[in-house]
């Protein structure tokens, strides 16, 4: 599980892991799926995987690239995009599942049912891998938030689950989001010269000062704080009135 802010390489991370798994799984007919609530979202990870293959001569020779799949012909292993809106997801046997923007699953479909259907198809695999990766959500209830609460308990060692790796890049409750020095906590790619820039975050933050109603979005997408929009959205800043 990985919860991290926007523009911090979530899809690229999934693409790299999924490509490695497709090639190195070692199990015949290995199936890797990049899954999201919509076809467009699922293809973001898939397109990143295609670019990764295209940019590496050895991989390009080994992995065949088609419109909607990557295939290793020697083992018949595949990596494909898959949307929850697909008519039927029965009969799939994923070895690796790349679940993108899990916070959106509740709104579009029955997230819990989708998760159960996909993961139950992995029971015959020798070493299945499921990756849930997402920004913070806008509703503090439901399937995605329950998963988020679960990983926080794992990180705090309230729950012991050594087969689950998890991280949550987010501001701590006591952090002042006005301070630029804490933004790296929720935006790890700020430490990478090729990643997110401080100037881009500054522009977004300035927008919240001009339009306080956008603050919830900044806190959610760039600070990793779950928001209940109906409860927290404001038309003006009470701090300025004070």
Secondary structure, DSSP 8 states (H G I E B T S, - for coil): -EE--TTSSHHHHHHHHHHHHHHH--STT-EEEEEESSHHHHHHHHHHHHHHHHT-HHHHHHSEEETTEEEETTTTEEEEEEETTSS--TT---SEEEEE-GGGHHHHS-HHHHHHHHHHTTTTSSS-EEEEEE---S-SSHHHHHHHHHHHHHHTTSS--TT---EE----TT--TT-GGGGGGT-GGGGSTTS--HHHHHHHHHHHHH-GGGHHHHHHHTT-----HHHH--SS-HHHH-
